[in-house]
Amino acid sequence: MPAVARVLIVGGGIAGMTLAIGLKRAGIETEIIEINPQWSVLGVGISLQAPALRAFKMIGLLDQCMEIGFGYSQFKACDAEGNVTATVQMPQLNGPAYPAAMGVMRQALHLLLKHVVAEAKVPVRLGVTVSTIDQDNDGVDAHFTDGTQGRYDMVVGADGANSKIRDILFGAERRPTYTGQAVWRATVNRPSEVQGRCSYFGPRNKAGFNPVSQRQMYIYLVQNLPEFVRIPDSQLPEVMREQLVDFGGVIGALRDTIADPNEIVYRPVVSSLLPKPWYHGRAILVGDAAHTTTPHMAAGAGIAIEDSIVLTELLQSSSSVAETFEIFMTRRFERCRLVVENSFMLGEWEKVPDLPGADPAGVLDRSLKALAQPF
């Protein structure tokens, strides 16, 4: 018999919904609370590397994901004019029938997971989060911002980089910090010749593109910016176009099509790795709440999904909550540390490309090989 019968998941994002789906299928009663009353996500694309696709396959969602995204198995590095300088054949961890990676619109992935959560009949409460929790040896009393409360065997904080549960458990000083870079993403039409992800390395910044459907792709820019500057939405297209003037090729050809501020997301790049353990008593953190990574390895979603799959597996045993959490940390910490620290290092080398000892290609290659190993 599992040691827990009722779990509260705080946060209805990728990690939270993946965990809810897995637990409900395992016969563990689960409830999601989500502070966003619309339960929506920003309209940008996301990259799912081979480990993330492998994780989705483990819970039977890979084929559905492939239907809503764009798969590819090569990554190309280019100079500022779009001339290819290197081509990387990515590992196809799910066999030759599946691509190594895929791009997908966040809204499409979000809607797919919401649909599966609904099919699993997982209760979801919107516009509410946890205000306080009281723990004892047998469970957790959660007090909610709408004045209600509930009793659970455990609580999972899957509420992202700005996690309220992390603040409650470990204090606000554990929040992610700004890295000195900002990331831009703009959704544009996909030319037929774009068949995979590319990065362009320019004199000031790195840019690139990633296909997310048969019709769409997004152009991204990682901007070196010592202090993050807020920009009015109406000015986002103009500023992004100016930042892309260094680039030719596909980016240069599509630069002037970036005109709708509603199709642009501009955010500071933040990073953090919560020291071990990621739990206190019967409450534990997963995903960005525990390990907020920069986008340089495109692995944040993947390790969040893996967290949820591993926790689902462990909670089906008869081990105590304390034993389960300890095993979870053993299986997850070093893998997530690698992603957070190596992603951060790649960003630092982008800011100072001639730094002695910089080896971005080597670090990326070793990291991808490590992440290809079973988790």
C-alpha positions as CSV (number, residue, x, y, z in Angstrom):
1,M,0.0,0.0,0.0
2,P,1.3,3.5,-0.8
3,A,2.3,5.6,2.2
4,V,0.1,8.5,1.0
5,A,-3.5,8.6,-0.2
6,R,-4.1,12.3,-0.8
7,V,-1.7,14.8,-2.3
8,L,-2.1,18.5,-2.8
9,I,-0.2,19.9,-5.8
10,V,0.4,23.7,-5.8
11,G,0.8,24.9,-9.4
12,G,-0.9,23.8,-12.6
13,G,2.1,24.0,-15.0
14,I,4.0,21.3,-16.8
15,A,5.4,19.7,-13.6
16,G,2.2,19.9,-11.6
17,M,0.0,18.5,-14.3
18,T,2.4,15.7,-15.2
19,L,2.6,14.7,-11.5
20,A,-1.2,14.9,-11.1
21,I,-1.7,12.6,-14.2
22,G,0.8,10.1,-12.9
23,L,-0.5,10.0,-9.3
24,K,-4.2,9.7,-10.4
25,R,-3.3,6.8,-12.7
26,A,-1.5,5.2,-9.8
27,G,-4.7,5.4,-7.6
28,I,-3.5,8.3,-5.4
29,E,-6.1,11.0,-4.9
30,T,-4.7,14.3,-6.1
31,E,-5.9,17.9,-6.2
32,I,-4.3,20.9,-8.1
33,I,-4.6,24.5,-7.0
34,E,-3.5,27.2,-9.5
35,I,-3.2,30.9,-8.6
36,N,-3.9,32.0,-12.2
37,P,-7.7,32.1,-12.5
38,Q,-7.5,31.7,-16.3
39,W,-5.0,28.8,-16.0
40,S,-3.3,30.2,-19.1
41,V,0.3,30.5,-20.3
42,L,2.3,33.0,-22.3
43,G,2.2,32.6,-26.0
44,V,5.7,31.4,-26.8
45,G,7.3,28.2,-28.0
46,I,9.2,25.7,-26.0
47,S,11.9,23.2,-26.9
48,L,11.6,19.6,-25.6
49,Q,14.9,17.7,-25.9
50,A,15.3,14.0,-26.2
51,P,15.2,13.3,-22.4
52,A,11.9,15.3,-22.1
53,L,10.3,13.3,-25.0
54,R,11.5,10.1,-23.3
55,A,9.9,11.2,-20.1
56,F,6.6,11.9,-21.9
57,K,6.8,8.5,-23.5
58,M,7.0,6.9,-20.1
59,I,3.5,8.2,-19.3
60,G,2.0,7.6,-22.7
61,L,1.9,11.2,-24.0
62,L,4.7,11.2,-26.6
63,D,2.5,10.5,-29.6
64,Q,0.0,13.1,-28.6
65,C,2.9,15.6,-28.1
66,M,4.2,14.8,-31.6
67,E,0.8,15.7,-33.1
68,I,0.9,19.3,-31.8
69,G,4.6,20.1,-32.4
70,F,7.5,19.9,-34.9
71,G,10.1,17.2,-34.5
72,Y,13.7,17.3,-35.6
73,S,17.0,15.5,-35.0
74,Q,19.6,18.1,-35.9
75,F,20.9,21.3,-34.3
76,K,22.9,23.7,-36.4
77,A,25.3,26.5,-35.2
78,C,25.7,29.4,-37.6
79,D,27.7,32.6,-37.8
80,A,25.9,36.0,-37.7
81,E,25.0,35.7,-41.5
82,G,23.5,32.3,-41.2
83,N,26.4,30.3,-42.6
84,V,26.4,26.9,-40.9
85,T,29.6,26.3,-38.8
86,A,28.6,23.1,-37.2
87,T,25.8,20.5,-37.3
88,V,25.0,18.3,-34.4
89,Q,23.1,15.0,-34.8
90,M,21.1,14.7,-31.7
91,P,20.4,11.4,-29.9
92,Q,17.0,9.8,-30.7
93,L,16.4,8.2,-27.3
94,N,13.0,6.9,-28.3
95,G,14.1,5.0,-31.3
96,P,14.3,5.8,-35.1
97,A,10.5,6.3,-35.3
98,Y,10.7,9.4,-33.2
99,P,12.8,12.6,-33.6
100,A,15.4,13.6,-31.1
101,A,13.7,16.8,-30.1
102,M,10.7,18.9,-30.9
103,G,9.5,22.5,-30.6
104,V,5.9,23.1,-29.6
105,M,3.8,26.2,-28.6
106,R,3.4,26.4,-24.9
107,Q,-0.3,26.9,-25.2
108,A,-0.7,23.7,-27.3
109,L,1.3,21.7,-24.7
110,H,-0.6,23.3,-21.9
111,L,-4.0,22.5,-23.5
112,L,-2.9,18.9,-24.1
113,L,-2.0,18.4,-20.4
114,K,-5.1,20.1,-19.3
115,H,-7.2,17.7,-21.4
116,V,-5.4,14.7,-19.9
117,V,-5.9,16.1,-16.4
118,A,-9.6,16.5,-17.1
119,E,-9.8,12.9,-18.5
120,A,-8.2,11.7,-15.3
121,K,-10.8,13.6,-13.3
122,V,-8.2,15.4,-11.2
123,P,-9.9,18.3,-9.2
124,V,-8.5,21.7,-10.1
125,R,-9.2,24.9,-8.1
126,L,-8.3,28.2,-9.8
127,G,-7.5,31.6,-8.5
128,V,-6.3,30.2,-5.2
129,T,-3.0,29.2,-3.6
130,V,-1.6,28.3,-0.2
131,S,-1.3,31.0,2.5
132,T,0.1,28.8,5.3
133,I,0.7,25.1,6.1
134,D,0.7,23.3,9.4
135,Q,2.4,19.9,9.6
136,D,2.4,17.0,12.0
137,N,3.6,13.4,11.9
138,D,0.5,12.3,10.0
139,G,-0.2,15.0,7.5
140,V,-0.4,18.6,6.4
141,D,-3.2,21.2,7.0
142,A,-3.1,23.6,4.1
143,H,-4.8,27.0,4.6
144,F,-5.8,28.7,1.3
145,T,-6.0,32.3,0.2
146,D,-9.8,32.0,-0.3
147,G,-10.3,31.2,3.4
148,T,-10.7,27.5,3.0
149,Q,-8.5,24.7,4.2
150,G,-7.8,21.0,3.6
151,R,-6.0,18.0,5.1
152,Y,-3.5,16.1,3.0
153,D,-0.8,13.4,3.4
154,M,1.7,15.6,1.6
155,V,2.0,18.8,-0.4
156,V,4.0,19.3,-3.6
157,G,5.2,22.8,-4.6
158,A,5.2,22.9,-8.4
159,D,4.5,26.6,-8.5
160,G,7.5,27.7,-10.6
161,A,10.4,30.1,-10.1
162,N,8.4,32.4,-7.9
163,S,7.2,29.6,-5.7
164,K,5.1,30.5,-2.7
165,I,5.7,27.1,-1.2
166,R,9.4,27.6,-1.4
167,D,9.1,30.9,0.4
168,I,7.0,29.1,3.1
169,L,9.4,26.2,3.6
170,F,12.8,27.9,3.1
171,G,12.4,31.7,3.1
172,A,12.3,34.4,0.4
173,E,16.1,34.6,0.3
174,R,16.1,31.4,-1.8
175,R,14.4,33.1,-4.8
176,P,16.2,33.0,-8.2
177,T,18.6,35.8,-9.1
178,Y,19.1,37.7,-12.4
179,T,22.0,36.4,-14.5
180,G,22.8,39.5,-16.6
181,Q,20.9,38.3,-19.7
182,A,17.4,38.7,-21.0
183,V,15.6,36.4,-23.5
184,W,13.3,37.5,-26.3
185,R,11.0,35.2,-28.2
186,A,8.8,36.2,-31.1
187,T,6.4,33.9,-33.0
188,V,6.6,34.2,-36.8
189,N,5.7,32.1,-39.8
190,R,7.9,29.1,-40.5
191,P,9.6,29.0,-44.0
192,S,9.6,25.5,-45.5
193,E,13.4,25.4,-45.4
194,V,13.5,25.6,-41.6
195,Q,13.6,22.0,-40.5
196,G,15.2,22.2,-37.1
197,R,16.7,24.5,-34.4
198,C,19.6,26.8,-35.2
199,S,21.7,29.3,-33.2
200,Y,23.4,32.3,-34.7
201,F,26.4,33.8,-32.9
202,G,26.6,37.5,-33.5
203,P,28.9,40.3,-32.3
204,R,26.7,41.4,-29.5
205,N,24.3,38.5,-28.7
206,K,23.1,35.1,-29.6
207,A,19.9,34.5,-31.6
208,G,18.3,31.6,-33.3
209,F,15.0,30.0,-34.3
210,N,13.0,26.9,-33.4
211,P,10.1,25.4,-35.4
212,V,7.0,24.7,-33.3
213,S,4.4,23.5,-35.8
214,Q,3.9,23.1,-39.6
215,R,3.1,26.8,-39.7
216,Q,5.0,28.5,-37.0
217,M,8.4,28.9,-35.4
218,Y,9.8,31.4,-32.9
219,I,12.9,33.6,-33.2
220,Y,14.8,34.0,-30.0
221,L,17.4,36.4,-28.8
222,V,19.6,36.0,-25.7
223,Q,20.6,39.6,-24.9
224,N,23.5,40.5,-22.7
225,L,22.0,43.1,-20.3
226,P,23.8,43.9,-17.1
227,E,20.6,45.3,-15.6
228,F,17.2,44.2,-16.8
229,V,15.2,47.1,-18.3
230,R,11.4,47.1,-18.5
231,I,10.1,48.0,-21.9
232,P,6.5,49.0,-22.7
233,D,4.7,46.3,-24.7
234,S,4.1,48.7,-27.6
235,Q,7.8,49.1,-28.0
236,L,8.8,45.5,-27.9
237,P,8.7,44.8,-31.7
238,E,10.9,47.8,-32.5
239,V,13.5,47.1,-29.8
240,M,13.7,43.4,-30.8
241,R,14.1,44.2,-34.5
242,E,17.0,46.6,-33.5
243,Q,18.7,43.9,-31.5
244,L,18.5,41.5,-34.5
245,V,20.1,43.9,-37.0
246,D,23.4,42.0,-36.5
247,F,22.0,38.9,-38.2
248,G,21.4,37.8,-41.7
249,G,20.2,34.5,-43.1
250,V,16.7,33.4,-42.0
251,I,16.7,35.7,-39.1
252,G,17.5,38.7,-41.2
253,A,14.9,37.8,-43.8
254,L,12.1,37.5,-41.1
255,R,13.2,40.3,-38.8
256,D,10.8,42.9,-40.2
257,T,7.9,40.5,-39.8
258,I,8.2,40.9,-36.0
259,A,5.5,43.6,-35.6
260,D,2.9,42.3,-33.1
261,P,3.7,42.9,-29.4
262,N,1.2,40.1,-28.5
263,E,3.5,37.6,-30.2
264,I,6.6,38.6,-28.2
265,V,7.8,37.6,-24.8
266,Y,10.7,39.4,-23.2
267,R,11.9,38.2,-19.8
268,P,14.9,38.4,-17.5
269,V,17.0,35.2,-17.4
270,V,17.1,34.0,-13.8
271,S,18.8,31.0,-12.2
272,S,18.8,29.1,-8.9
273,L,19.5,25.7,-7.4
274,L,17.9,25.1,-4.0
275,P,20.4,23.3,-1.7
276,K,19.5,19.8,-0.6
277,P,17.0,18.8,0.6
278,W,14.1,20.2,-1.4
279,Y,11.6,19.1,1.3
280,H,10.6,19.9,4.8
281,G,8.5,17.4,6.6
282,R,5.7,16.3,4.3
283,A,6.1,19.2,1.8
284,I,8.5,19.0,-1.2
285,L,9.4,21.1,-4.2
286,V,9.7,20.0,-7.9
287,G,10.5,21.7,-11.2
288,D,11.4,25.4,-11.3
289,A,10.5,25.8,-7.7
290,A,13.6,23.7,-6.8
291,H,15.8,24.3,-9.8
292,T,15.3,27.3,-12.0
293,T,17.6,27.0,-15.0
294,T,18.5,29.4,-17.8
295,P,17.4,28.4,-21.3
296,H,20.9,27.7,-22.7
297,M,20.5,23.9,-22.7
298,A,16.7,23.9,-23.3
299,A,16.4,21.4,-20.5
300,G,14.3,23.1,-17.9
301,A,11.0,21.5,-18.9
302,G,12.6,18.1,-19.3
303,I,14.0,17.9,-15.8
304,A,10.7,19.2,-14.4
305,I,8.8,16.4,-16.1
306,E,11.4,13.9,-14.9
307,D,10.9,15.1,-11.3
308,S,7.2,14.4,-11.5
309,I,7.7,10.9,-13.0
310,V,10.3,9.9,-10.4
311,L,8.1,11.2,-7.6
312,T,5.1,9.3,-9.0
313,E,7.1,6.1,-9.2
314,L,8.4,6.4,-5.6
315,L,5.0,7.3,-4.1
316,Q,3.6,4.0,-5.3
317,S,5.8,2.1,-2.8
318,S,5.1,1.4,0.8
319,S,8.1,3.5,1.9
320,S,7.4,6.3,4.4
321,V,7.2,9.9,3.1
322,A,10.6,10.6,4.7
323,E,12.2,7.6,2.9
324,T,10.5,8.5,-0.4
325,F,11.8,12.1,-0.2
326,E,15.3,11.0,0.6
327,I,15.4,8.6,-2.4
328,F,13.9,11.3,-4.6
329,M,16.8,13.6,-3.7
330,T,19.4,10.9,-4.4
331,R,18.0,10.4,-7.8
332,R,17.3,14.0,-8.8
333,F,19.8,16.4,-7.2
334,E,23.0,15.7,-9.3
335,R,21.1,15.5,-12.6
336,C,19.3,18.8,-11.9
337,R,22.5,20.4,-10.6
338,L,24.3,19.6,-13.9
339,V,21.6,21.3,-15.9
340,V,21.4,24.4,-13.7
341,E,25.1,24.9,-13.3
342,N,26.1,24.1,-16.9
343,S,23.3,26.2,-18.3
344,F,24.5,29.1,-16.2
345,M,28.1,28.6,-17.3
346,L,27.1,28.7,-21.0
347,G,25.4,32.0,-20.3
348,E,28.5,33.4,-18.6
349,W,30.6,32.4,-21.6
350,E,28.2,34.1,-23.9
351,K,28.8,37.3,-22.0
352,V,32.6,36.9,-22.1
353,P,33.2,34.7,-25.2
354,D,37.0,35.0,-25.0
355,L,37.2,34.0,-21.3
356,P,40.2,31.7,-20.8
357,G,39.1,28.0,-20.5
358,A,35.7,28.6,-22.0
359,D,34.5,25.4,-23.7
360,P,30.8,25.8,-24.6
361,A,30.8,23.0,-27.2
362,G,32.5,20.6,-24.9
363,V,30.2,21.4,-21.9
364,L,27.1,21.1,-24.1
365,D,28.2,17.8,-25.6
366,R,29.1,16.3,-22.2
367,S,25.8,17.5,-20.7
368,L,23.7,16.1,-23.4
369,K,25.4,12.7,-23.1
370,A,24.8,12.8,-19.4
371,L,21.2,13.6,-19.8
372,A,20.8,10.8,-22.3
373,Q,21.4,8.3,-19.4
374,P,18.5,6.8,-17.6
375,F,17.1,8.8,-14.7
